[in-house]
Amino acid sequence: MTAARAIDLSVIIPALNAAARLHETLSALEEACETMAVEIIVVDGGSVDDTVARAAALGAKVIVAPRGRGSQLSAGAKEARGRWLLFLHADTTLEPFWSTTVTSFMRSKSMALKAAHFTFALDDASDAARRVEVMANWRARRLGLPYGDQGLLMSRKHYHALVGYLDIPIMEDVDMARRIGRQNLVELPATATTSADRYRRDGYWLRPLRNLALLALYFLGVSPQRLAKLYG
């Protein structure tokens, strides 16, 4: 009996009504399958569109978890078999040849106890979008606080040593980044481009200001449950 092939990388994608963007996100992951064993896990939080059907049709493994990125990411990590885990948002697309950069990171012994994120970008050509990108990348580089839409790559062993994502409704990415530590976060020389729909809807000034206010409240000790209600 032939032993099952070991999985090098598990890509874990929390999703909620993400059908419109999922094809682009998953298609960008295909290049990695040419050089390593990859599994893609889409964790659905109760979509009412055809997210589940579309993810399955595109070859992803689909599981269901309680709504909320913290619980969905945690459920996906428990299901994952890969030696390395890549957490990625459903509306985020990795640039061509991203897998070369990721493979180099994974093969470096010095990175075994570190985690990596991508450079943040928005799919909008406006000056307002460039301003948000500058602020987001500065926050990640100087403060060690990359958000979830920048992706997060780490070994499964390291992930479990840190107890993994907590089942909290918001700030799960900030909580994880703080436990990893700024000195152990590396920015990969590759870009993750996220949909700007929410910025176009909420405003390029209002949304970042609201996010900054929530972050400040979180550091002041306001619970994620309370912050989730404020976030809406």
C-alpha positions in Angstrom: 0.0 0.0 0.0 1.5 3.4 -1.0 1.8 5.9 1.7 0.0 9.2 1.3 2.2 12.0 0.1 3.2 14.5 2.8 1.6 17.9 2.5 4.1 20.8 2.4 1.7 23.7 2.6 -1.9 24.1 3.8 -3.6 27.3 2.7 -6.5 28.1 5.0 -9.1 30.6 3.8 -12.0 31.8 6.0 -14.9 32.7 3.9 -18.4 34.3 4.2 -20.4 35.1 1.1 -17.2 35.2 -0.9 -18.3 33.6 -4.1 -17.6 36.7 -6.2 -13.9 36.8 -5.4 -13.1 33.2 -4.6 -12.1 32.2 -8.2 -9.4 34.8 -8.4 -8.0 34.0 -5.0 -7.9 30.2 -5.5 -6.6 30.5 -9.1 -3.5 32.4 -7.9 -2.6 29.5 -5.6 -2.4 27.0 -8.4 1.3 27.8 -9.2 2.4 26.4 -5.9 1.1 23.0 -6.8 3.7 22.6 -9.5 6.6 22.6 -7.0 5.2 21.3 -3.7 2.3 19.3 -2.2 -0.5 21.8 -1.4 -3.9 21.5 0.2 -6.4 24.4 0.1 -9.0 24.5 2.9 -11.9 26.9 2.7 -13.6 27.4 6.0 -17.1 28.6 5.5 -18.9 30.6 8.2 -22.5 30.2 7.0 -22.5 31.7 3.5 -25.9 32.2 1.8 -24.4 32.5 -1.7 -22.7 29.7 -3.6 -19.3 30.1 -1.8 -19.3 26.4 -0.7 -20.2 25.0 -4.1 -17.7 27.3 -5.9 -14.9 26.4 -3.6 -15.5 22.7 -4.0 -15.7 23.0 -7.8 -12.3 24.8 -7.7 -10.8 21.8 -5.9 -10.6 23.2 -2.3 -11.5 21.1 0.7 -14.5 22.8 2.4 -15.4 22.7 6.0 -17.9 24.6 8.0 -17.3 26.5 11.3 -19.1 29.0 13.4 -19.0 32.5 11.9 -16.0 34.6 12.9 -12.5 34.7 11.5 -11.0 33.5 14.8 -13.1 30.4 15.0 -12.9 29.7 11.2 -9.1 30.1 11.1 -8.8 27.8 14.2 -11.0 25.2 12.6 -9.0 25.3 9.4 -5.7 24.8 11.2 -7.0 21.8 13.1 -8.0 20.2 9.8 -4.7 21.1 8.1 -2.0 18.4 7.4 0.7 20.6 6.0 4.1 21.2 7.6 3.5 24.9 6.9 0.3 26.9 7.2 -0.7 29.9 5.1 -3.7 31.9 6.3 -5.3 34.0 3.6 -8.4 36.0 3.2 -11.0 35.1 0.6 -10.8 38.4 -1.2 -6.9 38.5 -1.3 -4.9 37.6 -4.4 -1.2 36.7 -4.3 1.0 38.1 -7.1 2.6 35.8 -9.7 5.6 33.8 -8.5 4.6 34.3 -4.8 5.3 30.6 -4.3 9.0 31.0 -5.0 9.3 33.5 -2.1 7.3 31.3 0.2 9.3 28.2 -0.7 12.6 30.0 0.1 11.2 31.1 3.5 10.0 27.6 4.3 13.4 26.0 3.4 15.4 28.4 5.6 16.2 26.8 8.9 16.5 30.2 10.5 12.8 30.9 9.8 11.5 27.8 11.6 10.4 29.9 14.6 9.4 33.0 12.6 6.3 34.0 10.7 5.9 35.9 7.5 3.4 38.2 5.8 3.0 39.7 2.4 3.2 43.4 1.4 -0.3 44.9 1.4 -1.9 46.4 -1.7 -5.5 47.3 -2.8 -7.0 46.7 -6.2 -7.7 50.4 -6.7 -5.6 52.9 -8.7 -6.6 55.9 -6.6 -4.2 58.0 -4.5 -6.5 57.3 -1.5 -5.7 53.5 -1.9 -2.0 54.3 -2.1 -2.3 56.2 1.2 -4.0 53.3 2.9 -1.3 50.9 1.6 1.5 53.1 3.0 -0.1 53.2 6.4 -0.8 49.5 6.5 2.7 48.5 5.5 4.2 51.0 8.0 2.1 49.5 10.8 3.3 46.0 9.9 7.0 46.9 9.5 7.4 49.3 12.5 4.8 48.0 14.9 4.8 44.3 14.0 1.0 44.3 13.5 0.2 42.9 10.0 -3.5 42.5 9.5 -5.1 39.3 8.2 -5.4 40.7 4.6 -1.6 40.5 4.4 -1.6 36.8 4.9 0.3 34.9 7.5 2.8 32.0 6.9 4.2 29.9 9.7 5.2 26.3 10.4 2.4 24.2 11.9 4.8 23.3 14.8 5.2 27.0 15.6 1.5 27.7 15.2 0.6 25.1 17.8 3.4 26.2 20.1 1.6 29.6 20.2 -1.7 27.9 20.9 -3.1 29.0 17.5 -5.8 31.5 16.7 -8.2 32.3 19.5 -11.9 31.9 19.1 -12.6 35.7 19.3 -14.9 37.7 16.9 -12.4 40.4 16.0 -8.7 41.3 16.5 -7.7 37.6 16.0 -4.9 38.8 13.6 -3.6 41.4 16.1 -3.7 38.9 18.9 -1.7 36.4 16.9 0.8 39.0 15.8 1.5 40.1 19.3 2.1 36.5 20.4 4.5 36.0 17.5 6.4 39.2 18.4 7.6 41.9 16.1 11.2 40.5 16.1 9.8 37.2 14.7 7.8 38.7 11.9 9.2 38.9 8.4 7.8 40.8 5.4 8.0 38.7 2.2 9.1 40.4 -1.0 5.7 39.6 -2.7 2.4 41.4 -2.7 -1.0 40.4 -1.6 -3.7 42.4 -3.2 -7.0 42.8 -1.4 -10.4 44.0 -2.6 -10.9 47.7 -1.9 -14.7 47.3 -2.0 -15.0 48.0 1.8 -12.9 51.1 1.5 -15.0 52.3 -1.4 -18.1 51.6 0.5 -17.1 53.0 3.9 -14.8 55.7 2.8 -11.0 55.9 2.4 -10.8 58.2 5.5 -13.6 56.8 7.6 -12.7 53.1 7.5 -9.0 53.5 8.5 -9.9 55.9 11.3 -12.5 53.5 12.5 -10.0 50.6 12.4 -7.4 52.8 14.3 -10.0 53.6 16.9 -10.9 49.9 17.4 -7.2 49.0 17.6 -6.6 51.7 20.3 -9.6 50.4 22.3 -8.3 46.9 22.0 -4.9 48.0 23.5 -6.8 49.8 26.2 -8.4 46.5 27.2 -11.8 46.6 25.6 -12.9 43.0 24.9 -13.1 41.7 21.3 -16.7 40.9 22.0 -17.5 44.5 22.7 -15.3 45.7 19.8 -17.3 43.4 17.4 -20.5 45.1 18.4 -18.9 48.5 17.7 -17.5 47.2 14.4 -20.9 46.1 13.2 
